Amino acid sequence: MSKPLSDHDRRKQISVRGLAGTEDISALKTDFNRHLHFTLVKDRNVATRRDYFFALAHTVREHLIGKWIRTQQYYYEKDPKRLYYISLEFYMGRTLQNTMVNLALENTCDEAMYQLGLDMEELEDMEEDAGLGNGGLGRLAACFLDSMASLGLAGYGYGIRYEFGIFNQKIVNGWQVEEADDWLRFGNPWEKARPEYMRPVQFYGRTEQTPDGVKWVDTQTVLALPYDTPVPGYRNNYVNTMRLWSAKAPCDFNLKDFNVGGYIQAVLDRNLAENISRVLYPNDNFFEGKELRLKQEYFVVSATLQDIIRRFKVSKFGSREIVRTDFSKLPDKVAIQLNDTHPAMAIPELMRVLVDEEKLEWDMAWDICVRTCAYTNHTVLPEALERWPVDLFAQLLPRHLEIVYEINRRHLERVAKMFPGDHDRLCRMSLIEEGGQKRINMAHMSIVGSHAVNGVARIHSDILKATLFKDFYEMEPTKFQNKTNGITPRRWLVMCNPGLAEVIAERIGEEFIRDLDQLQGLRDFVNDEAFIRDVAKVKQENKLKFAVHLEEHYKVKINPNSMFDIQVKRIHEYKRQLLNCLHIITYYNRIKKEPNKQWTPRTVMIGGKAAPGYHTAKMIIRLITAIGEVVNNDPVVGDRLKVIFLENYKVTLAERAIPAADLSQQISTAGTEASGTGNMKFMLNGALTIGTMDGANVEMAEEAGEENFFIFGMRVDEVDAMDKKGYNALEYYTRLPELKQAIDQIAGGFFSPKQHDLFKEIVNMLMNHDRYKVFADYEDYMKCQEKVNALYKKPKEWTKMVIQNIAGCGKFSSDRTITEYAREIWGMEPTMESLPVPDDL
């Protein structure tokens, strides 16, 4: 296959990349050469590609610094309400290209590098992904930061600077193998350490009653060292801050009471404190109640709240003089958003600070706490809900346990008043779960301690009110809201798919990048022959480019005219990669049965990481790779069906794969996927969706028109009915011959000839204890896939449907999501005005 154009010249034509003036190019080259000179070690006179990357990153960063300082000055002058988004995960990916997009520097940098004999894309490829997240929750936080800055909101992201992010996935003999992600090995050009804002965080110890109130004493101290990363808004001169905390042992750590000869061990033991920020827990939608994880959760919360209160007390830029001491004003100046229950310790910690340190009365402190905090729920899966053992709390955070008990006592008094005599309700609503090992239910604490609770798609928020949080909803219905997730169109369209962004801009202008609702204007072009042709051409170019990438990495010959059918997300039973596998096997069997029929060619790609301890998920990966080994080497099938497992799926791979997709698979059991955001990225990039009525799929189908969506499977009420009646997998296995054949092949070793019973556990699970009812949706899924095949054979009709989908994407911008949070939860107002640049002052 001939290599597609990655031409510098073709990129130059794309106006959404920013205009490149001659003076700008010349100045940028000068800056670049200066940075290169200082980057290079004196005894090295040959620059490596990495040296060039760092020189370019520092050059681009220089364009941010003035705006960054000016933004912070502006916030101090205006003293607006500030939003603190606390998250244990920020899945940022790469920063260089996104920064160039948001500062309109892309074409300038590209031309400058070209004139210096360097290839922009090669330099971009030197950057490590900042993989400080597992999946949707962490990537959502990253999109939200982009939108807050682009909407001129004084928003701060607070999290942990993990030394090791999400593991790198290698596939070895078909199995997932994990490797540590040493992403900081070569340094991070985007962060700035701020040791002057280092904060102490306390653990362990005991509590003491004193005449002056309760004291938490004999604690162990760990220092939290902040690193700041600039977050530029889209071409509006705002640059916000993401502050990530790193754990440092204090100088006297373990040295106070060491005996003779214990000095070396005491210094080595500093690692114990610093392990707090060592590694991201690699679980998605699963709670692992480990002490280190609870330490991480309290660490980020304690350091962040100290920072919030410091900033609240001081209002002059660059001054440390305390000018504000009236905490009743805190909710007017501070909003705290908890990204799931992981930072829920913010509630008892804020109470501890207000009551124990600032000496406020409990009732006043509680009112302030509730009006300041808000909680976003991300899942209804019971195994994902955080329930910390009371014993662990008592040891690690003794004062907080007392505070949680007091919060619970007062909470249950209120419940008893509203529902007298309803003992069962008291048990259900308690923050403390009794029976066996006592546990603290962090979701209950988050609801009680917040003024707003939201789900992340309409159907998800409805399910929360009807099931998981029903009792709380009945008690305080106005507390519950919906905020359907969104994605930033800067990274997920302009940056990753400039060709599509350009053909859209040629029709409706560039304003859609800041106001995605304007995509509705594309409905006028659904029957426009030239537009249909342009959209199809961009898709084909993206497919060719991705096909080259795949052939280089997987040594599989790709048919670029085949349908690129993609399912990329964490591997989990509820996401039903197994249903996808059953379709692949059935399609393979049909081709084998009638090899002379005109089959729609498909390249099926499945990617995603399995949590290292999730055995079933790892077996699912092994099954996918095994199916690929058989299908890809069958000469009868040829290039009509290929199966590829996309290794080490991460943000940067998503940015390549999503623009190349024809079909997006969003096939979770109805009622299990809270929202999904990958679904939105595929829709915005011109893929059609095959999906269940789950999460945000429901609203996507509504926006695009159900006739432009491939919907199949049980709805939530049908799943509930089946749960009551009982799901019988055997009934489907017996009744559906193609399903039986596929299962028998998996069970009988057709895909594992060297070990016939390799997949017996998967078969056993599907037949006897499948919580996610894969077989129940199989028949409808297969019929729906036939409709997909039929439409793909009519390229013009397919592309018209793609245009309808793109035109319906406006709602799924994170700008819309953040605007709703700002107005309806945080009490803040976004602005479309730009900040005056430093030069204009």
TORKOL-345096 format. One record per residue (C-alpha): x, y, z; residue in one letter. Coordinates in steps of 0.5 Angstrom, whole numbers, plus 500, padded with zeros to 3 digits. Example, Ala and Ser with C-alpha at 12.3 -4.5 7.8 and 13.67 -1.06 7.14 Angstrom:
   x   y   z rest
 525 491 516    a
 527 498 514    s
***
This chain:
   x   y   z rest
 500 500 500    m
 503 507 498    s
 504 511 504    k
 498 517 505    p
 500 524 505    l
 503 526 512    s
 505 532 508    d
 508 538 511    h
 505 542 505    d
 498 539 506    r
 498 541 513    r
 499 548 511    k
 493 548 508    q
 489 547 514    i
 487 554 517    s
 484 551 524    v
 491 550 525    r
 493 558 526    g
 496 563 521    l
 503 563 520    a
 506 570 519    g
 514 570 517    t
 516 574 523    e
 513 569 528    d
 516 563 524    i
 523 567 525    s
 522 569 532    a
 520 562 534    l
 526 559 530    k
 531 564 534    t
 527 561 541    d
 528 554 539    f
 535 555 537    n
 536 558 544    r
 533 553 548    h
 537 547 544    l
 543 551 546    h
 542 551 553    f
 538 544 553    t
 545 540 550    l
 550 538 555    v
 557 542 553    k
 560 535 551    d
 555 533 546    r
 555 537 540    n
 550 532 536    v
 543 533 538    a
 538 527 539    t
 531 527 537    r
 529 528 544    r
 533 534 545    d
 529 537 539    y
 523 535 542    f
 525 539 549    f
 527 545 545    a
 520 545 542    l
 516 544 548    a
 520 549 552    h
 519 554 546    t
 512 553 546    v
 512 553 554    r
 515 560 553    e
 509 563 550    h
 504 560 556    l
 508 563 561    i
 506 570 561    g
 499 569 560    k
 499 564 566    w
 502 569 570    i
 497 574 568    r
 491 570 569    t
 493 568 576    q
 494 576 577    q
 487 577 574    y
 484 572 579    y
 487 575 585    y
 485 582 582    e
 478 580 581    k
 477 575 587    d
 472 571 583    p
 469 564 586    k
 474 559 585    r
 472 552 583    l
 477 546 585    y
 476 540 582    y
 479 534 586    i
 480 528 582    s
 485 522 584    l
 486 521 576    e
 487 526 570    f
 489 522 564    y
 492 528 560    m
 496 524 554    g
 501 529 551    r
 501 536 552    t
 505 539 546    l
 500 539 540    q
 494 541 545    n
 498 547 547    t
 500 549 540    m
 492 548 538    v
 490 552 544    n
 495 558 542    l
 494 558 535    a
 501 556 534    l
 501 549 530    e
 502 552 523    n
 508 557 526    t
 511 551 529    c
 510 546 523    d
 513 551 518    e
 519 553 523    a
 521 546 524    m
 520 544 517    y
 525 550 515    q
 530 547 520    l
 530 540 517    g
 526 537 522    l
 519 533 522    d
 514 536 527    m
 510 529 527    e
 517 526 529    e
 518 531 535    l
 511 530 537    e
 512 522 538    d
 518 523 542    m
 513 526 548    e
 511 521 553    e
 503 520 555    d
 501 523 562    a
 497 517 563    g
 495 519 570    l
 488 515 570    g
 485 509 568    n
 480 511 563    g
 473 515 563    g
 473 518 569    l
 481 521 569    g
 480 523 561    r
 473 526 563    l
 477 530 568    a
 482 532 563    a
 477 535 558    c
 474 539 564    f
 480 542 565    l
 480 544 558    d
 473 547 558    s
 474 551 564    m
 480 555 562    a
 476 555 555    s
 470 558 559    l
 474 563 563    g
 472 560 569    l
 477 560 575    a
 478 553 576    g
 484 548 579    y
 485 541 578    g
 488 538 584    y
 491 531 584    g
 497 526 585    i
 503 527 581    r
 504 519 580    y
 511 517 579    e
 508 511 575    f
 502 512 571    g
 497 507 568    i
 502 501 566    f
 504 499 559    n
 501 493 556    q
 505 488 552    k
 502 482 549    i
 506 476 549    v
 504 470 546    n
 497 473 546    g
 497 474 554    w
 497 481 557    q
 503 483 561    v
 504 489 565    e
 510 494 565    e
 511 500 569    a
 510 506 566    d
 516 511 568    d
 513 517 564    w
 518 522 568    l
 524 518 566    r
 527 524 561    f
 523 529 565    g
 517 533 564    n
 517 540 560    p
 510 542 562    w
 511 542 570    e
 514 547 575    k
 515 545 582    a
 513 549 587    r
 517 548 594    p
 514 554 597    e
 507 551 597    y
 509 545 600    m
 504 542 606    r
 505 537 611    p
 500 532 611    v
 498 528 618    q
 497 520 619    f
 496 515 625    y
 497 518 632    g
 491 519 637    r
 486 524 639    t
 486 528 646    e
 480 532 649    q
 483 538 651    t
 480 544 654    p
 481 548 648    d
 477 542 644    g
 480 536 641    v
 487 535 639    k
 490 530 634    w
 497 528 636    v
 503 523 636    d
 502 523 628    t
 507 522 622    q
 508 527 618    t
 509 527 610    v
 510 533 606    l
 506 534 600    a
 510 538 594    l
 506 541 589    p
 508 541 581    y
 504 546 577    d
 502 545 570    t
 499 550 565    p
 492 549 562    v
 491 554 556    p
 484 555 554    g
 482 555 547    y
 485 562 544    r
 482 566 550    n
 489 568 553    n
 486 564 560    y
 491 559 563    v
 489 555 569    n
 493 551 573    t
 493 543 575    m
 496 542 581    r
 499 535 583    l
 502 533 589    w
 508 529 590    s
 510 526 597    a
 516 527 600    k
 519 525 607    a
 521 530 612    p
 528 531 613    c
 527 528 620    d
 523 522 618    f
 524 516 623    n
 531 520 625    l
 528 522 632    k
 529 515 635    d
 534 511 631    f
 539 507 635    n
 546 507 634    v
 547 504 627    g
 540 505 625    g
 541 512 621    y
 542 508 614    i
 535 504 615    q
 532 511 617    a
 534 514 611    v
 532 508 607    l
 525 508 610    d
 524 515 607    r
 521 511 601    n
 515 509 606    l
 513 516 606    a
 514 517 599    e
 511 511 596    n
 504 515 597    i
 505 518 590    s
 509 512 587    r
 504 509 583    v
 496 509 580    l
 492 504 582    y
 490 500 576    p
 483 499 577    n
 477 501 573    d
 470 500 576    n
 473 496 582    f
 474 498 589    f
 481 495 592    e
 481 497 600    g
 488 497 601    k
 491 502 606    e
 496 505 601    l
 490 507 597    r
 486 510 603    l
 493 514 604    k
 493 517 597    q
 486 519 598    e
 487 523 604    y
 494 526 602    f
 491 529 596    v
 485 532 600    v
 489 534 606    s
 494 538 602    a
 489 541 597    t
 484 543 603    l
 490 547 606    q
 492 550 599    d
 484 552 598    i
 484 555 605    i
 491 559 604    r
 488 562 598    r
 481 564 601    f
 485 567 607    k
 490 571 602    v
 487 575 597    s
 492 580 594    k
 497 577 589    f
 504 575 591    g
 502 577 598    s
 501 572 604    r
 498 577 609    e
 491 574 611    i
 486 579 610    v
 480 574 610    r
 478 570 616    t
 470 570 616    d
 469 563 614    f
 461 564 613    s
 464 567 606    k
 467 560 604    l
 462 558 600    p
 461 564 596    d
 468 564 594    k
 470 556 594    v
 466 551 590    a
 469 543 591    i
 467 538 586    q
 469 531 588    l
 470 526 582    n
 467 520 585    d
 468 518 592    t
 475 518 591    h
 476 525 594    p
 470 524 599    a
 475 525 605    m
 474 532 603    a
 468 532 607    i
 471 530 614    p
 477 534 613    e
 474 540 612    l
 470 539 618    m
 476 538 622    r
 479 544 619    v
 473 548 621    l
 472 545 628    v
 479 543 631    d
 483 549 627    e
 479 555 626    e
 474 553 632    k
 468 554 629    l
 461 551 632    e
 459 544 629    w
 453 547 626    d
 456 553 622    m
 462 549 620    a
 457 543 617    w
 453 549 613    d
 459 551 610    i
 462 544 608    c
 455 542 605    v
 454 549 601    r
 462 548 599    t
 462 541 596    c
 458 537 591    a
 459 530 589    y
 459 526 582    t
 457 519 582    n
 460 515 576    h
 458 508 577    t
 452 503 580    v
 456 497 580    l
 456 495 587    p
 464 492 587    e
 466 499 585    a
 463 503 591    l
 468 505 596    e
 467 502 603    r
 473 503 608    w
 473 498 614    p
 472 502 620    v
 479 499 623    d
 483 501 618    l
 480 508 619    f
 481 508 626    a
 488 506 625    q
 490 511 620    l
 485 517 621    l
 483 517 628    p
 480 524 628    r
 476 523 622    h
 473 517 624    l
 470 521 630    e
 468 526 625    i
 464 521 621    v
 461 518 627    y
 458 525 629    e
 456 526 622    i
 452 520 622    n
 449 521 629    r
 446 527 626    r
 444 525 619    h
 441 519 622    l
 437 524 627    e
 434 527 621    r
 432 521 618    v
 429 518 624    a
 425 525 625    k
 423 525 617    m
 421 517 617    f
 419 515 624    p
 419 508 626    g
 422 506 619    d
 428 502 622    h
 430 499 616    d
 431 506 612    r
 436 508 618    l
 440 502 617    c
 440 503 609    r
 442 510 610    m
 447 510 615    s
 454 512 613    l
 456 506 617    i
 455 499 615    e
 454 494 620    e
 454 486 620    g
 461 483 620    g
 466 488 619    q
 464 495 620    k
 465 499 614    r
 464 507 612    i
 460 508 606    n
 463 513 602    m
 458 514 597    a
 453 516 603    h
 458 520 606    m
 459 524 599    s
 451 525 599    i
 450 527 606    v
 456 532 606    g
 454 535 599    s
 449 540 596    h
 449 537 590    a
 449 530 587    v
 450 528 580    n
 450 522 575    g
 453 523 568    v
 448 521 563    a
 440 522 564    r
 439 515 564    i
 444 514 570    h
 442 519 574    s
 435 516 573    d
 437 510 576    i
 441 513 582    l
 434 516 584    k
 430 510 583    a
 435 505 586    t
 442 506 589    l
 440 513 592    f
 433 512 592    k
 432 513 600    d
 437 519 599    f
 433 522 594    y
 426 521 597    e
 429 525 603    m
 432 531 599    e
 430 530 592    p
 432 537 590    t
 440 535 591    k
 440 530 585    f
 441 533 578    q
 444 530 572    n
 450 533 568    k
 451 529 562    t
 458 528 560    n
 462 531 554    g
 469 531 551    i
 473 537 549    t
 472 539 541    p
 479 542 541    r
 483 535 543    r
 478 530 540    w
 477 534 533    l
 481 540 531    v
 487 536 534    m
 486 529 532    c
 482 530 526    n
 484 537 523    p
 482 534 516    g
 475 534 518    l
 475 540 522    a
 477 544 516    e
 472 541 511    v
 467 543 517    i
 470 550 518    a
 469 551 510    e
 462 550 511    r
 460 553 517    i
 466 557 519    g
 470 556 525    e
 466 558 531    e
 464 551 532    f
 470 550 536    i
 468 554 542    r
 460 553 541    d
 459 546 538    l
 452 547 538    d
 453 550 531    q
 455 543 528    l
 447 543 527    q
 448 547 521    g
 451 541 518    l
 444 539 517    r
 444 544 511    d
 449 540 507    f
 446 533 508    v
 445 532 501    n
 450 537 498    d
 454 532 494    e
 461 536 495    a
 460 536 502    f
 459 528 502    i
 465 527 498    r
 469 531 502    d
 467 528 509    v
 468 521 505    a
 475 523 503    k
 477 525 510    v
 475 519 513    k
 479 515 507    q
 485 519 508    e
 485 517 516    n
 484 510 515    k
 490 510 510    l
 494 513 515    k
 492 508 521    f
 493 502 516    a
 500 504 515    v
 501 505 523    h
 497 498 524    l
 502 494 518    e
 508 497 521    e
 506 495 529    h
 502 488 528    y
 505 486 521    k
 498 484 519    v
 496 487 512    k
 490 491 512    i
 484 492 507    n
 483 500 507    p
 476 499 504    n
 474 494 509    s
 469 497 515    m
 474 499 521    f
 470 496 526    d
 473 499 533    i
 471 497 540    q
 476 501 545    v
 475 501 552    k
 477 498 559    r
 476 490 558    i
 471 489 563    h
 465 484 563    e
 460 489 563    y
 462 492 557    k
 461 486 553    r
 467 485 549    q
 465 478 549    l
 459 479 545    l
 463 483 540    n
 467 476 540    c
 461 472 538    l
 459 477 532    h
 466 476 530    i
 466 468 530    i
 459 468 527    t
 461 472 521    y
 467 468 520    y
 463 462 520    n
 458 465 515    r
 464 467 511    i
 467 460 511    k
 460 457 510    k
 459 461 503    e
 466 463 501    p
 463 466 494    n
 458 470 497    k
 459 478 497    q
 461 479 504    w
 462 486 507    t
 469 486 509    p
 471 488 516    r
 477 490 520    t
 475 489 527    v
 479 492 532    m
 479 491 540    i
 483 495 545    g
 484 496 552    g
 487 494 558    k
 485 489 564    a
 486 491 571    a
 492 486 573    p
 488 482 578    g
 482 481 574    y
 483 474 571    h
 477 474 567    t
 478 480 563    a
 485 478 562    k
 482 471 559    m
 478 476 555    i
 484 479 552    i
 487 472 550    r
 480 470 547    l
 481 476 542    i
 488 474 540    t
 486 467 539    a
 481 469 535    i
 485 473 531    g
 490 468 530    e
 485 463 527    v
 482 468 523    v
 488 472 520    n
 491 466 518    n
 485 463 514    d
 486 463 506    p
 479 462 505    v
 477 469 509    v
 483 473 506    g
 482 480 507    d
 474 480 508    r
 475 479 516    l
 481 481 520    k
 482 481 528    v
 487 486 531    i
 488 487 538    f
 490 494 539    l
 496 493 544    e
 497 499 550    n
 491 503 548    y
 492 510 551    k
 490 517 549    v
 495 518 544    t
 493 511 540    l
 485 513 541    a
 487 520 537    e
 490 515 531    r
 484 510 532    a
 478 514 533    i
 479 519 526    p
 479 512 522    a
 473 508 525    a
 467 507 521    d
 463 503 526    l
 464 505 534    s
 461 499 538    q
 458 501 545    q
 455 495 547    i
 454 494 555    s
 448 491 558    t
 443 497 559    a
 444 500 566    g
 451 498 567    t
 455 504 563    e
 454 510 567    a
 455 515 561    s
 461 513 556    g
 465 518 553    t
 469 514 548    g
 462 514 544    n
 462 521 543    m
 469 522 541    k
 467 516 535    f
 461 520 533    m
 464 527 533    l
 469 524 528    n
 465 521 523    g
 463 514 526    a
 457 510 526    l
 455 507 533    t
 452 500 534    i
 450 500 541    g
 445 499 547    t
 440 504 550    m
 445 505 556    d
 449 511 558    g
 450 517 554    a
 448 513 548    n
 441 514 549    v
 442 522 548    e
 446 521 542    m
 441 517 539    a
 436 522 541    e
 440 528 538    e
 442 524 531    a
 435 521 530    g
 434 514 532    e
 434 512 525    e
 441 514 524    n
 443 510 530    f
 444 502 530    f
 440 501 536    i
 439 494 539    f
 438 489 545    g
 434 490 552    m
 432 496 555    r
 433 497 562    v
 426 495 564    d
 427 489 560    e
 434 487 564    v
 430 489 570    d
 424 484 568    a
 429 479 566    m
 433 479 573    d
 426 478 577    k
 425 472 572    k
 432 469 572    g
 436 469 566    y
 437 462 563    n
 443 462 558    a
 442 455 556    l
 435 457 553    e
 439 461 548    y
 445 456 547    y
 439 451 545    t
 435 455 541    r
 440 459 537    l
 445 454 532    p
 450 460 530    e
 451 462 538    l
 451 454 540    k
 457 453 534    q
 461 459 536    a
 460 457 544    i
 462 450 542    d
 468 452 538    q
 471 456 544    i
 470 450 549    a
 472 445 544    g
 479 448 543    g
 478 451 535    f
 481 457 537    f
 486 454 542    s
 489 448 538    p
 495 447 543    k
 490 447 549    q
 483 445 548    h
 480 447 555    d
 484 454 555    l
 477 458 555    f
 473 453 559    k
 472 458 565    e
 470 464 560    i
 465 458 557    v
 463 456 564    n
 461 464 566    m
 457 465 560    l
 453 459 561    m
 452 459 568    n
 453 466 572    h
 453 471 567    d
 451 478 570    r
 451 481 564    y
 447 477 560    k
 451 476 553    v
 447 471 550    f
 440 475 551    a
 442 480 546    d
 446 476 541    y
 440 475 536    e
 438 482 536    d
 446 484 536    y
 447 480 530    m
 441 482 526    k
 443 489 527    c
 450 488 525    q
 447 485 518    e
 444 492 517    k
 450 495 518    v
 453 491 513    n
 448 493 508    a
 449 500 509    l
 456 500 508    y
 455 497 501    k
 452 504 500    k
 457 509 501    p
 453 515 500    k
 448 513 504    e
 453 511 510    w
 456 518 509    t
 449 522 509    k
 448 518 516    m
 455 520 518    v
 453 527 517    i
 447 527 521    q
 451 524 527    n
 456 529 527    i
 451 535 526    a
 448 532 533    g
 454 532 537    c
 453 539 539    g
 450 537 546    k
 457 533 547    f
 462 538 548    s
 465 538 555    s
 464 546 554    d
 456 545 555    r
 457 540 561    t
 462 545 565    i
 457 551 563    t
 451 547 567    e
 456 545 573    y
 458 552 573    a
 451 555 573    r
 447 550 577    e
 452 547 582    i
 458 552 583    w
 454 558 582    g
 459 561 577    m
 458 564 570    e
 462 562 564    p
 465 568 559    t
 466 568 552    m
 471 574 553    e
 478 573 552    s
 483 576 557    l
 487 582 555    p
 494 579 553    v
 500 581 557    p
 503 585 551    d
 496 589 551    d
 496 592 558    l
***
